[in-house]
Amino acid sequence: MSRLSAAARIISREICVSPPGSPTSADFALVGVVRAALLILLLLPCVAMVLPAQCPAPDDDPNLIFKRPGPVRPPGAEPLLPEAGFLTNTHYTNQFFGIDFDLPLTVAGHEIMMPIMPERQHALLALQYEKGEHNGYIIVTASDPQPGQEINTPERQRQELEKWNNQNTGWGAQNPFPVPSFLLNTGRFNSSTHRSGRNTAIQYWTGINNYMVKVVIGSNDPDFLHKAKSLMADAKIYCPQEDGSLITKEGKPVKVEGRPYYGPTVPTFRVNAAIHDQPGKNIPEGEVADGVYRNAELGVQYQLPAGWAPLQPSDPAPVEASALRIYRFLHSCSQTLLTIGPQHPAKDEPAPMIVLRALDPNCLSMHTATSLSDKRTMDAVAASLEEMNEFGEISTDDLVTMHGHLFMVFHGTLATAPRGEELGVRMSQSIFATRYNKMLLMWSVIAADRDALNEVPESNIVFEGSPPIPLRASMEVKK
C-alpha cells in the first residue's frame, strides 16, 4: 500500500469539509503527482447525472422494502460501520450504504493510505495510478448526518421502527408518526465536472440514510476518465440491511464478492472509541533497575546499553486539529514504556536515544506480518506508522527472525528537536517491531546519522523462554 503524499492529505481534508457539488482545489490535485499549477481552478458548467432509484419511497411503491432487523449484538459490540465493504481487484461494494460499482483501475498496486479522518467523516476507498505522463485517482468518502438527524445507529433504528409499527392506525387513517427517514433511499448520484488545463475532476455525490457519500475521480488521461464515467453510470445503489446484507428494490438478495475491506485508513468509529476509552492506559509500564528494564506482565526484559540511563519522555501534543487527533488516537492505543540515552553524550552532535513503545494492534486496526514472506502486510504497517507522524519517514523495510521471533525492521529518518535545542534536525532511525503477548513492541533507535546509528552500543531483548536477542545484531543500516 502506497504512502499518501501531501497532495493526498489536501484532497482528503478538502473532500471532507466541502459541501456537495462545490468545487475545491482538491478536485484538481492528483494524488502523489500534484503540481502547483493544478491547484488553479477553472470552473466549467456542472453536468448532472441521475441513477434510477433502488429503494422506493412510499409514494412510489406501497410495498415499501423495510430494513430487516439484524442480529442482536452483545453490549459494546461494534455496529456495522460506514467503511464496511467488499473489494475485489476490479469491484467495490459498500455494505453500509449499498453502493456497488466496477473500478476504473485495478486494486493491486494502486491502494493508498489516507490519514485518519475527522470525527464525523469516513474514508471508504482510495486508489491512484501513475503511468508515464498520465495519472489519476478515485477517492470515496462519506459524511455523517447533520446534528439532530443521527438516526442510523442500530439501536436508534430499532426503536424508531418499533414505534412506527406499533401505531394503531385504521384503514385510511393518517399515521401520526411519519415513515422513518432511514428507510428512504434516493438511489441517485448527482455529478459535477471541473477542468483545469489537461486535468479533469468529476465529483459524484448522493444522500443515503442522511449521510452524504462522495466519489471524486481525477485524471489527465481521457481514456481513464471515459472509463470511469461509464462505470459510474452503471453504478448500483442497493438497499442495505442491518445485518450487512444487501437486497434489490424487489427484495432479492444481492450476492457480493471479494475480501472484507474497511477503507484506506482506520474506521472513524474505532478512532472515536479508542480516544474515548483510552485502552492504552491499561498497558503496564514496567520498571528499570540495575540497568535492566523489566515488564513481567508483558513478559519482556530489556538490558540497556552500557552507560545508558532512562530519560524523561518528551512528546508534546501538536496544536493543529488533524495532527492532534492522530496524536490522541496513537496515545490512546499505546504506551511509551521507556526512553533512554547515554549518560555522557557527545557535545558536538545530537545525542542518540532508544524509545521502547507497546502498541495495541487491535486498537489501531493494524495487521502485523506473520511470516518472512508477508511483505504486503509489512508495507501496510510502514504506511500506517508514517501516517502516525511520530515515526518519521520510512525508506526501507525488512523481515527477519531472531531466536524464533519475527521482527519487522524499518529504516528511515525522523525530524526531532534535540533536548535543549529549539531548532529541529533530521536524524537517522531504525525501528524493530515484533508481536508478543498481543502487543506490538517497538524499539526505535535514533542517532545523528547512519554511522552514529551503527555506533549505538549493543543491548539485549529477553522474552520469556527465549535466549537474549542482541538488538545491535539486526542494525545493519541499508545504504
N, C-alpha and C positions, 0 to 999 in steps of 0.2 A: 504494500500500500504506500503510495507516494505521500511525502510530507506536503503540507499546504503552504503555498507561498504567501507573501504579504498581500498580493493581489487577491488571492482567495479569501484571506481574512476580511478584506474590504467587502468582497462580494457577500460573504456570509453575514456580515454586520448590516449591510445596507438592504439586503433582501429581507431581513427580519423586521426592519423598522419602517420600510416604505409602505404606503397604502397601496391596495391592489390597483394595478393599472398604471401607477405612476412611474415614470422613467427615473432611473438613478444612474450615477456614474458606474455602478457595478454592472449594469446591463451591457456595458461595452468592455469590461475588464475580462480578458481571457485568462483562466486560472493557470498560473505558473509562467505565462508568457506575456503578461500585460506590459504595455508601453505607455508612457505618459500621454502620448497623443490619443490613445484610446479612451481616455477619461473625458475628452471633449465631446459633449453630446450634440447630435444633430437630430432634432425631433422631426419625425415624419408622421403623417396621419395614421391613427390607430386602425387596425383591421380586426374586427371581432369574429370569432368562430364559436358556434354553439353545437354541443353534442346533444343527442336525444336523451331525454330523461330516462333514468334507470329505475329509480324508486318513486313510484307515483304518489302524488298528493291526493288527499281525499276527494277533491273535486274532479280529479281525472279518473279515479278508479274507486268504486265503493268498497272493493275488497282490498283494502289497504294492507300492504305487507308490513307486519309489525316485526320488531326485533324479538327473536326468541330469547327468553331468559336464559342466561348462561349458567354454568355450574356454580354452585355456592362456593366461594373461596373462603378459606380459613382466615381468621382475623390477621391483619398485617400482610397478607399475601399480595403480591404485585398484580395490579389490574392489567388488562390488555393495553399496551402502550401505543401512542400515536406512531411511534417508529417501527412497530412490529410489522414484518412483511416477509416475503419470499423473493429470492433473487437467483436467477439462472445467469448464464453468460450473456444472454440476449434479451431477458424479460424481467420486469419488475411488477410485483403485486404488493399492495399495502392492505393488511388485514383490518386496520382500524378505520380507514377512510374508504376502502373498497376500490381504489383506483388501480388500474391494470393496463399496462401498455408495453409494447416492444421497445427496445432501446436502440438509439441511433449509432451506438458503438458497443463493442464487446466489453464485458466487465473485466476480464483477465488483463492485467497490466495497466488498467485505467482507473482503478479506485484511488481516491484521495481522502486524506484525513482532514476533517474540519474541526475548528476549535469548539470547545464546549459552548453550547448555545445559552442565550439569556433565559431567564426563569420561565417565560411563557412562550418560548419558541422551540421548534423541533426541526432537526435536520433529518430528512428521510433518505436522501440519496445524493451522491456526488461522484461524478465521473469526469475525466478530462483526457484529451489526447493532444499530441503534437507530432506532426509528420512533415518534415521539410518546412515549407513556409506556411503550411496550414495548421490550424489548431482550433480546438473547440471544447465545449463543456456542457454538461447538463447538471443542474442542481435543483433538488426538490425539497421544499421546506413547508412548514405549517405553523400557524399562529393560533394560540389559544383563543377561546371565545372572549368577548369583552366582559369586563366585570359585571356581574349580575345575570349573565347568560350561561354560566357554567352548569350545564345540565347533563354533562356527558360522563360523569363518573358512574360506575355500575350501581352504586348504592342509590344515587340520586335518580337514575333512570328507573330502577325497580320501584322506588317509592312513587314516582310520578305515574308510571304505568298502572300500578295497583290502584292509585287514587282515581285514575281515569276510568278503569274497568269497573270500579265499584259504584259509579254514579248510577242512580236509579232514574233512568230516563225512559219514558214510554215511546211508542212509535210516533215519530214526527215531532216529538218534543225537542226543545233546544237544549243542547248539552251545556250545563253551566260551567263545565271545565273544558277548555279547548284541547284539541289534539296536541299531545306532547310534541314540541318542536324538534326533538331529536329524532323523531320518526320521519321527518321530512328531508328529502334529499333532492336538490335541484337537478343533479346529474348533468351539469352544464359547465363547460370551460369557456371563459372569455379569454381573448388574447390581444396583445398589442405588439407591434413590431417597430423597432427603432434602429436606425442605421447611422454609422459614423465612418465615412470613408469606405474601406473594404470590409468593415466589421458590422455584423448584424446581430442584434439581440432580440429574442422573442420571449415574451413573458406570458404565461398562461396562469389563470387563477380561477378558483371556484370556491364557493362556500359549501362546506359539508358539516352537518351537525354543529353549526355555529362556529366551526373552525374555518380559517382561511388557508387554503392549500395553494401553493405557488410552484410552478415549474418554470425555470429560467434556462433557456438554451442560447448559447452564444457561439459564434464562429466567424471566420473569414473564408470558409470553404463553402461555396454554393451547393455542392453535392451533399455535404453533410447537413446543411440547413434544409434542403429539399427533402432529404430522407427523414429528418426529424419532424418536419411539419406533416409529412404524410403519415408517419406513425402516430403522432398526436391526434390527427384527425380520426384515427381508428381506435383511440383510447377508450376504455370502458370504465364506467363507474358503477360498480355493483352495490348491493345492499349489505353492509357489514352486520354481522350478528355478534352478540355479546361473547360467544364462545370462540370468536376469532374466525369462524367460517364465513363464507360469502354466498349469497343467493342472487339470482337474476330477478328482474321485476315480475317474472311469472312464478317466483318462488322455487325455482330449480337450483339445487346446489351447484356451486362452481368448483371445479377441480383446479387446484393450484399446484404449481411445480416449483422446484428449486430448494435451496437451503434456507433455513431461517436467517433472517437479516434484520438488524436493529439500527441501521443507519451508519453514517460515516463518522460518528462520534458517540460519546456516552449518552444514552437517552436522558432527556431532561428530567423525567420523573425520578430516575436514580440519582442524578446530581442533587436535585432538591431534597430527596430523602436523606442522602448522606450528609449534606450540610445541616439538616435539621437534627439528625440523630447522633452525629459525631461518633461513629463506631471506632475511629482511630484512637480515641481516648482510652479504650479498653485494652489496647496493646501494651503489654508490660514493658517498662523502660529498662530494666536490668540495672547493674551497678558495676563500678570499676574498683578493683582492689589489687594492690601488688602488681600493677602493670597488666592486668588481665580483666577484660570485660566479660561478665557472666550474666546470662539470662536463662535461668532454669526453666521458666515457663515456655520459652521458645525453643529450648534445647540447644543452645548455641553458646560457645565461648570464643573470644577473640583476643589473642595475645598481641598487645600493642607493639609497634616498632620500638626498638631500643632508643631511649632518650626522648620519647614522645609522651605527651600527657593530655588529658581532657581539656578542651577549650569551651568557653561559653558560647552556645549556639547564637548565630546572628542571622535571622531570616525575617526581616521586617515585611509586613504585608504591603503590597502595592496599593496605590491610590486609585488608579484608573479602574473603572467598574468591571470591565470584562476580565482584566488581569486579576482583580480581587476575587471574582467569582471562581476562577481557575485555582487560585491560591487556597481559597476556603475549601474547595472540593478536595484538592490534594491532601491538605492537612486534616480534613475530616476522615480520610481513608488511610492515613499513615501516621507513623510516629518516628521522629528523629531520635534514634537511640543513643548516638554517640558522635561527637565531633572532636577530633584530636589533631595535634600538630607538634612540631619539635619544640622542646623546652628552650632551646637556644638557637633560634632561626638566624640564618644569614641576613645581614642588613642590606645587601646590595641587590636583592631580588625578592619578589613576593614569596612569603613562606608557604610551603606545601601544607596540605591538610588531607585528612580522610574523614568522610562523613558516612556513618552507617545508618541506614533507614530500614524500617519494616513497612511494607506496603501491603494492604489487603486487596488482592486481585479481584475478589468478588465485588467488593465495594466500588472498585474502579472500573468494573466491567471489562477487565483486561485478561485475555487469554495469554498463557505463557508457553514457551516452547517445551515440548515433551520428548524430543529426540534430536540427534545431531543433524538430521535431515529436515528439521522443521524450520526452514529458512523463512517461509512466508509469515509464520507467527512471530518470529523474532523481528522481522522488518516492521510488522504492525506494532510491536512493543516499542521499537525505536521511534516510530512516528508518534505514538501516544506520549512517550517521555518528552519529546520535543515540544509537543503542544502544552505540556505542563509548565513550561517556562523555567523551571528550576534546574533542569538537567542539561541545559546548553544545546549546542548543535552537534548532532551525531553524524560522523562522516563514514565510519566503517563499523561492522559488527561481525562477531564470530560466535560459534557454539563450541564449547569444549567440555570435556568430562574430567573431573578430578576426584579420585577415590570414590567413584560411583555417584557423584553429584554432577548434574548438568548445570553448567553456567552459561548465561548469555553475557557476552563481553562486548561493550560498546566503547569506541574511541572517538573523541571529538574535542571540542573546545567549550569553555564556559566563561562568560563575561561576569566578572565579580569585582568588588571593591575590596582590596586588601585591608586588613584591620588597621585602623588609624589613618587610612587614606580616604580622600573624598572622591578622587577620580577612579573610575573603573578600569580594569585591564582584562585582556583576553588570555586565559590560561588553558593549558592542556589538561585533559581529563580522560580517565579510563574508568568505566563503570563495570562492576562484576555483580551479576544478579543471579540468584538461584532460588527456586521454590522449595520451602521447607516448613513443615508444620502449618500448612495453609497460608503462610505468609511469603511474600517475595522479599527476600533480604538483599539489600543493595549496598555495596561498598563503593563509594565514589572517591577515587584517588585523584587529587588535583595538585598541579605543580605549575611552575612558571612556563615551562616548555617541555618538549618531548625528552630532551636529555635530562632535565631535572626530574621528570616523571620516572625515568629509569633509575634514578639515584635514590628514590624513596626506599628506606630500609625495609627489609623483609618482615612480614608479620604472618601470623598463622590463624586460620579458622578451624575450630574444632566443633563438629556436630556429634551428637550422641551416637556412640558405637562406631565412629569413624576415626581414622588417624588424622593428625594435623594436616591441613591443606595450606601450603605456603602461598600466600597471596602474590608475592613478587614473581613466582614461577610462571604466572599467567600474564605478566605485564609486558609482553613483547609488543611494543608500540609499532603499528604499521607505518611504513614510510610511504 
